[in-house]
Amino acid sequence: MNDIIGNGVLVDENDIDDIPRGYVFNLQDSKNLDVCHWGVSLGGGWAAAANTTPGEVDPVSGKLVMVDFRKGNTAYGEFTLKSALGVCKLKYDSHVVTIKALDPTHGPNYY
C-alpha cells in the first residue's frame, strides 16, 4: 500500500485523535512492516476499516482488551483509533506499533 499511496507521516500516539477526516491511517508493527492495519480516519479519533481484530488478551492483567466499535464489527466497522491501537500493541509481535497517516489526495501516484 505504501508504494501506491505513499508512506505517510508518523503520528505521535498522543495526537491520534487529531488525524483529519478522510486521511488514511496505518497501524504498523515497528519491526515487521508487513504486519499492519489500514483504514480511514472519520475525524475526532474515530476510524473505519475492514478486517479489524476485535480484541486480544493482555498477558499482564489477563483481561480482554477490545476495540470500541460504535457501528459494525470486525468485518467492517467504525471504532476508536485508540482502542484499535491498544489491540494492535497486544497482537503484533514487537508490541511496539507506529501510527502513520496521509492525505490520499496528495500521494505520489494520485491523478
C-alpha positions in Angstrom: 0.0 0.0 0.0 2.9 2.4 0.8 4.1 2.0 -2.8 0.7 3.0 -4.1 -0.4 6.0 -2.0 2.8 6.9 -0.1 4.4 6.2 3.3 2.5 8.7 5.3 3.7 10.9 8.2 4.5 9.4 11.7 1.8 10.5 14.2 2.6 10.6 17.9 0.2 8.4 19.9 -0.9 11.4 21.9 -2.1 13.0 18.6 -4.0 10.1 17.2 -7.4 11.9 17.8 -6.2 14.7 15.6 -5.8 12.7 12.4 -8.1 14.6 9.9 -11.2 13.1 8.5 -10.5 11.4 5.2 -6.9 10.6 5.9 -5.7 7.1 5.5 -4.0 5.6 8.6 -1.7 2.7 9.1 -1.1 1.0 12.4 2.2 -0.9 11.8 4.4 -3.3 13.7 7.7 -1.4 14.3 9.9 -4.4 13.5 7.9 -6.3 10.8 6.5 -3.7 8.4 4.3 -6.3 6.7 2.2 -6.6 9.8 -0.2 -3.6 9.8 -3.8 -2.4 9.7 -5.0 0.2 7.3 -8.2 2.2 7.4 -9.6 5.7 7.0 -10.0 8.4 9.7 -13.5 9.7 10.3 -12.1 12.5 12.5 -12.3 13.1 16.2 -10.4 9.8 17.0 -12.9 7.6 15.0 -12.0 5.4 12.1 -13.5 2.9 9.7 -11.8 -0.3 8.4 -12.4 -3.9 7.4 -10.8 -7.0 9.0 -10.2 -5.3 12.4 -9.1 -7.6 15.1 -11.8 -7.2 17.7 -9.7 -8.0 20.8 -6.7 -9.5 22.4 -5.9 -10.7 25.9 -3.4 -8.6 27.9 -0.8 -11.1 29.2 0.0 -9.0 32.2 -3.6 -8.4 33.5 -5.2 -11.4 31.9 -8.0 -9.1 30.8 -9.5 -9.0 27.3 -8.8 -5.6 25.6 -11.5 -4.9 23.0 -11.8 -2.5 20.1 -14.5 0.1 20.8 -16.9 -0.3 17.9 -19.8 2.2 17.5 -21.1 0.6 14.3 -20.4 -2.7 12.7 -17.8 -5.3 13.8 -14.6 -6.9 12.8 -15.7 -7.5 9.2 -16.3 -3.8 8.7 -16.9 -1.2 11.4 -16.4 2.2 12.9 -14.2 2.3 16.0 -11.9 4.5 18.1 -8.3 4.6 16.8 -7.0 4.4 20.4 -8.8 1.2 21.1 -7.6 -0.4 17.8 -4.0 0.8 18.7 -4.3 -0.9 22.1 -5.3 -4.2 20.5 -2.6 -4.0 17.9 0.0 -3.4 20.6 -1.1 -6.7 22.1 -1.4 -8.6 18.9 1.7 -7.6 17.0 4.9 -9.5 17.8 7.0 -6.4 18.7 4.3 -4.9 20.8 5.5 -1.5 19.5 3.2 0.0 17.0 3.8 3.1 14.9 1.0 5.2 13.5 1.2 6.8 10.1 -1.3 9.0 8.4 -1.6 10.6 4.9 -3.9 12.6 2.8 -4.7 10.2 -0.1 -5.3 13.1 -2.5 -1.7 14.2 -2.1 0.1 10.8 -2.7 2.8 10.5 -5.3 0.5 8.4 -7.6 -2.7 10.4 -7.2 -4.1 11.5 -10.5 
